[in-house]
Amino acid sequence: MNEPGQEAACLAFYRENLEGDIISALAKAAGIPLRNAMDLYYGSALSGQVETGKHGIDNLSAQYLAADLLENESGARQPVEGKRSTD
């Protein structure tokens, strides 16, 4: 039998790990430092959606969510210091 609050604690832990995985996937996919990927993630609508579990978004893979953020969120492809935008 689950202890009270155990399920909520497990879900919070899972979401925190998912956020870290998304940030790592962003850094790799965009070729940017982790610090920049963290700023990008926490400045996006995606971070709020993951935090609340809106639309079951926390059930998708970190790689899919990172790619979706880069493709669909305006301002997500900002030039990184030392790199030029090719758009």
N, C-alpha and C positions, 0 to 999 in steps of 0.2 A: 504494500500500500504506500502511496506517495505521501510524504510529509507535506503539511501546508506550506505553500510558497515554493516548493521544490520545482514544480513545472515552470513557474515564472522565472526563477533563477536560471534554470537550464536554457530557456528561450533567450534571456538576456545575454548569457554567455555565448550562445550560438551566434546571435546577431553581432556581438562585438568581434568575434572571430571572422564573421563574414565581412565586416567592414575592413578589417585588416587585409583580408584576401582581395577585396575589391581594389584597395589602394595599391597593393602589390601588382595586381593585374593591370591597373591603369599605368603605373610607372613603366612596366614592361612593354605594354602595347603602344604607348606614346613616346617611349624612349626618354623619359624625364626622371629626375631624381624623386625619391620617395616623398620628400618634403613638398615638392610641387604637386605630386599626385594627391597628397593629403589635403592640400589647399583646394585643389580641384574638386575632390570628392565632397568635402565638408561645405563647399560653396554651391553644391548642386541640390536640385530637388530630390535626387535619388537618396541622399543621406537621410532625409526626413522620412521618405517612404520605407526605407529599410528599418529605421528606428521604430516605426509604428507597425510594420508588417502590412502596410497598405496593399490591398489587392493580392496578398500572398507573394509579394515581390521577393521576400526573403527565402522563398523556395527555389529561386533561380540560381544558377551558378555564378560565382564571382566573375569569371571570365566573360560570360554573356552580359552581365550587368555593366562591367567596365566598358565593353565594346559598345553597348547601347548608350552609355553616358557620352562617350566620345563622338558617337554618330549623331545623337539627337538633341543634346542639350546645347542651347546657344551659348557661345563664349567658352565652350569646353576645349576648343582648339586654339588656345592662346599661345603665342610664341613664347618659347622658353628662352631664358637668358643664354646667349651663345648659339642659338639656333634660329634659322629663318623659316618663316611660313612659306610654303610653296603654293598656297591657295590663291 
